[in-house]
Amino acid sequence: MHHFVVPPEALCGETVAFPPGQGHQIARVLRLRSGDEVIVLDGRGGQYHARLVVHGTRVSGTLLGQATECHEPRLRVTLLVAPPRGERWEWLLQKGTEIGVAHFVPVVARYSQPGTATVKPRHHVIVREAAEQCRRLLVPSIAAPQPLAVAARAAAGTNEAATILLWEGARDCPLPEALRPALEQGITDVRLIIGPEGGWHPAEVALAQGLGIPPAGLGPLILRTETAGPVAAAIALALDGERAHASSLATNAYVRIAHLGH
């Protein structure tokens, strides 16, 4: 059964009016017809069975009742990441969403490539479609780009969250080891800071440590930014018992890195 995330205002009483883009997808791409049933999500935690009414590319639906097919991880993972270039940033957003990342915060670091820390309308479409595909209850948010210092201070100022800086120089402290105490204390909000393609400048590592943000590693291998982000998120979710929300690729990477880190 297909899943569609619609704006909250698209729902009115017992009906839903799909936006034009989704109407085209439903009628022309998926070739669904009147009477077919789908799952509709409002992006706020509501999910409903709906029966379609298709007139050309104008598509609406009648809500049939609550649905229970879509889920969210208990652990809320935020990736604060210096985006890689081009399609690799889109890949990170897509796979991070599939794994279970709740929020993305693009940051600008010393070695960030110019113009990479951008948020385009297409990026929001990517995370919405990825959330639909993997049956997420909520669509991850993408914050406006901000300097690393600003993002790090904001993350460090939240006592209810565990914030970790991923750094290849912290090989003696694997991410599972750094996260486990916080998770055992019942923390449900984890913030992982991922560096740019050129790595962290020593001053940036010192800044994080000065804010009380400990560094942790992902093993002896150097991972690309678009790999490190989803892998770190998969590790956090796996440690919290949310293996079902990690793709098989990311979970296998977690197992391999956990062995390498020890």
C-alpha positions as CSV (number, residue, x, y, z in Angstrom):
1,M,0.0,0.0,0.0
2,H,1.4,3.4,-1.0
3,H,2.1,6.1,1.6
4,F,1.8,9.8,1.0
5,V,2.7,12.7,3.3
6,V,0.4,15.6,2.7
7,P,0.4,19.2,4.2
8,P,-1.9,19.3,7.3
9,E,-4.2,21.7,5.5
10,A,-4.9,19.1,2.8
11,L,-6.9,17.2,5.4
12,C,-10.4,18.5,6.0
13,G,-12.9,16.5,8.0
14,E,-13.1,13.1,6.4
15,T,-11.5,14.0,3.1
16,V,-8.0,14.7,1.8
17,A,-7.1,16.8,-1.3
18,F,-3.7,15.7,-2.7
19,P,-1.4,18.6,-3.9
20,P,-1.0,18.7,-7.7
21,G,2.4,17.0,-7.7
22,Q,1.2,14.1,-5.7
23,G,-2.0,13.9,-7.9
24,H,0.2,13.5,-11.0
25,Q,2.3,10.9,-9.2
26,I,-0.8,9.0,-8.1
27,A,-2.6,9.1,-11.5
28,R,0.1,9.1,-14.1
29,V,3.2,7.5,-12.5
30,L,1.7,4.9,-10.1
31,R,-1.5,4.6,-12.2
32,L,-3.8,4.3,-9.2
33,R,-7.5,4.4,-9.7
34,S,-10.6,5.5,-7.9
35,G,-11.3,3.0,-5.1
36,D,-7.7,2.1,-4.5
37,E,-6.6,2.5,-0.9
38,V,-3.5,4.3,0.3
39,I,-2.0,5.5,3.6
40,V,-2.1,9.3,4.2
41,L,0.2,11.0,6.8
42,D,-0.1,14.6,8.0
43,G,3.5,15.0,9.1
44,R,2.5,15.6,12.7
45,G,2.0,12.0,13.7
46,G,-1.4,11.3,12.2
47,Q,-1.8,8.4,9.8
48,Y,-5.0,7.3,8.0
49,H,-6.4,4.8,5.5
50,A,-7.9,6.6,2.5
51,R,-9.9,5.5,-0.5
52,L,-8.9,7.4,-3.7
53,V,-11.1,9.5,-5.9
54,V,-9.3,10.1,-9.2
55,H,-10.4,12.6,-11.9
56,G,-7.5,13.0,-14.3
57,T,-4.6,14.3,-12.2
58,R,-7.0,15.8,-9.6
59,V,-6.9,13.4,-6.8
60,S,-8.7,13.4,-3.5
61,G,-9.6,10.7,-1.0
62,T,-12.1,9.7,1.7
63,L,-10.5,8.9,5.1
64,L,-11.5,5.5,6.3
65,G,-10.0,5.5,9.8
66,Q,-6.7,5.5,11.6
67,A,-3.7,3.5,10.3
68,T,-0.9,1.9,12.3
69,E,1.6,0.9,9.6
70,C,4.1,3.8,10.1
71,H,6.5,4.1,13.0
72,E,9.3,6.3,14.4
73,P,12.4,5.3,16.4
74,R,12.3,6.0,20.1
75,L,15.7,7.7,19.8
76,R,15.7,11.1,18.1
77,V,19.0,11.5,16.2
78,T,20.1,14.8,14.8
79,L,22.9,15.0,12.3
80,L,24.9,18.3,12.4
81,V,26.8,17.8,9.2
82,A,29.1,19.8,6.9
83,P,27.5,18.8,3.6
84,P,29.5,17.1,0.9
85,R,29.2,18.3,-2.7
86,G,26.3,17.8,-5.1
87,E,24.5,14.5,-5.2
88,R,26.4,13.2,-2.2
89,W,24.5,15.7,0.0
90,E,21.2,14.4,-1.4
91,W,22.4,10.8,-0.9
92,L,23.1,11.6,2.8
93,L,19.7,13.1,3.3
94,Q,17.9,10.2,1.6
95,K,19.8,7.4,3.4
96,G,19.8,9.2,6.7
97,T,16.0,9.5,6.5
98,E,15.7,5.8,5.7
99,I,17.8,4.9,8.7
100,G,15.8,7.0,11.1
101,V,17.5,10.4,11.4
102,A,15.0,12.9,12.9
103,H,16.7,16.2,12.0
104,F,19.5,17.5,9.7
105,V,21.5,20.6,10.5
106,P,23.9,21.7,7.7
107,V,26.9,23.4,9.2
108,V,29.8,25.5,7.8
109,A,33.2,24.4,8.9
110,R,36.7,25.6,8.2
111,Y,37.3,23.1,5.4
112,S,33.8,23.2,4.0
113,Q,33.7,23.5,0.2
114,P,32.2,26.9,-0.8
115,G,28.4,26.7,-1.5
116,T,27.9,23.2,-0.2
117,A,26.0,24.2,3.0
118,T,22.7,24.9,1.1
119,V,19.1,23.8,1.5
120,K,17.1,23.7,-1.7
121,P,13.4,22.8,-2.2
122,R,14.5,19.6,-3.7
123,H,16.1,18.5,-0.5
124,H,12.8,18.7,1.4
125,V,11.2,16.6,-1.4
126,I,14.0,14.0,-1.0
127,V,13.4,13.5,2.7
128,R,9.6,13.4,2.2
129,E,9.8,10.8,-0.5
130,A,12.3,8.8,1.5
131,A,10.0,8.9,4.6
132,E,7.1,7.7,2.5
133,Q,9.2,4.9,1.0
134,C,10.4,3.5,4.4
135,R,7.1,4.2,6.2
136,R,8.3,6.8,8.6
137,L,5.6,8.5,10.7
138,L,7.3,11.9,10.6
139,V,9.3,13.6,7.9
140,P,12.8,14.7,9.1
141,S,13.4,18.5,9.3
142,I,16.3,20.3,7.6
143,A,17.4,23.4,9.4
144,A,18.9,26.5,7.8
145,P,22.7,26.4,7.4
146,Q,24.7,27.8,10.2
147,P,28.3,28.2,11.3
148,L,29.7,25.3,13.2
149,A,30.4,27.4,16.3
150,V,26.7,28.5,16.5
151,A,25.4,25.0,15.9
152,A,27.8,23.4,18.4
153,R,27.0,26.0,21.2
154,A,23.2,25.3,20.7
155,A,23.7,21.6,20.8
156,A,25.9,21.7,23.9
157,G,23.4,23.9,25.7
158,T,20.8,21.1,25.8
159,N,21.2,19.0,28.9
160,E,18.6,16.5,27.7
161,A,20.6,15.5,24.7
162,A,23.9,13.7,24.2
163,T,26.2,15.5,21.7
164,I,29.2,13.8,20.2
165,L,31.8,15.1,17.7
166,L,32.8,12.4,15.2
167,W,36.6,12.8,14.7
168,E,39.2,10.4,13.2
169,G,41.6,11.4,15.9
170,A,39.5,9.8,18.6
171,R,40.2,6.2,17.7
172,D,40.7,5.3,21.4
173,C,37.0,6.1,22.1
174,P,34.6,4.4,19.6
175,L,31.2,5.9,19.2
176,P,29.4,3.0,20.9
177,E,31.6,3.4,23.9
178,A,30.9,7.2,24.0
179,L,27.1,6.8,23.6
180,R,26.3,3.8,25.8
181,P,26.4,5.6,29.2
182,A,24.0,8.3,28.0
183,L,21.6,5.8,26.5
184,E,21.7,3.7,29.7
185,Q,20.6,6.9,31.6
186,G,17.5,7.1,29.4
187,I,18.6,9.9,27.0
188,T,16.3,9.9,24.0
189,D,18.0,12.7,22.0
190,V,21.4,12.3,20.4
191,R,23.3,14.9,18.3
192,L,26.1,13.7,16.1
193,I,28.5,16.3,14.5
194,I,30.0,15.2,11.2
195,G,32.9,17.0,9.6
196,P,33.5,18.1,6.0
197,E,35.4,16.3,3.3
198,G,38.6,18.0,4.5
199,G,38.1,17.0,8.1
200,W,38.1,19.1,11.2
201,H,40.6,21.8,11.9
202,P,42.3,21.4,15.3
203,A,40.7,24.6,16.5
204,E,37.2,23.2,15.8
205,V,38.0,20.1,17.8
206,A,39.2,22.3,20.6
207,L,36.0,24.4,20.4
208,A,33.8,21.3,20.8
209,Q,35.8,20.0,23.7
210,G,35.7,23.4,25.3
211,L,31.9,23.3,25.1
212,G,31.9,19.9,26.8
213,I,31.3,17.9,23.6
214,P,33.4,14.8,23.6
215,P,35.0,13.4,20.4
216,A,34.4,9.8,19.3
217,G,35.6,7.7,16.4
218,L,34.2,5.3,13.8
219,G,37.2,3.0,13.8
220,P,40.6,3.2,12.1
221,L,39.2,3.7,8.6
222,I,38.5,7.2,7.2
223,L,34.9,7.5,6.0
224,R,33.5,10.0,3.6
225,T,31.1,12.5,5.1
226,E,28.1,11.0,3.3
227,T,29.1,7.6,4.7
228,A,30.0,8.7,8.2
229,G,26.7,10.4,8.9
230,P,24.3,7.4,8.1
231,V,26.7,5.0,9.8
232,A,26.9,7.0,13.0
233,A,23.2,7.3,13.1
234,A,22.8,3.6,12.5
235,I,25.2,2.9,15.4
236,A,23.2,5.1,17.7
237,L,19.8,3.6,16.7
238,A,21.2,0.1,16.9
239,L,22.6,0.7,20.4
240,D,19.1,1.9,21.4
241,G,17.5,-1.3,20.2
242,E,16.1,0.3,17.0
243,R,17.8,-2.1,14.5
244,A,14.6,-2.2,12.5
245,H,15.1,1.4,11.5
246,A,18.6,0.9,10.1
247,S,19.1,-0.3,6.5
248,S,20.9,-3.6,6.1
249,L,23.8,-1.8,4.6
250,A,24.2,0.6,7.5
251,T,23.7,-2.2,10.1
252,N,26.4,-4.3,8.4
253,A,28.7,-1.2,8.5
254,Y,27.9,-0.8,12.2
255,V,28.9,-4.4,13.0
256,R,32.1,-4.0,11.0
257,I,33.1,-0.7,12.5
258,A,32.3,-1.9,16.0
259,H,34.8,-4.8,15.5
260,L,37.4,-2.4,14.0
261,G,36.9,0.0,16.9
262,H,37.8,-2.7,19.4
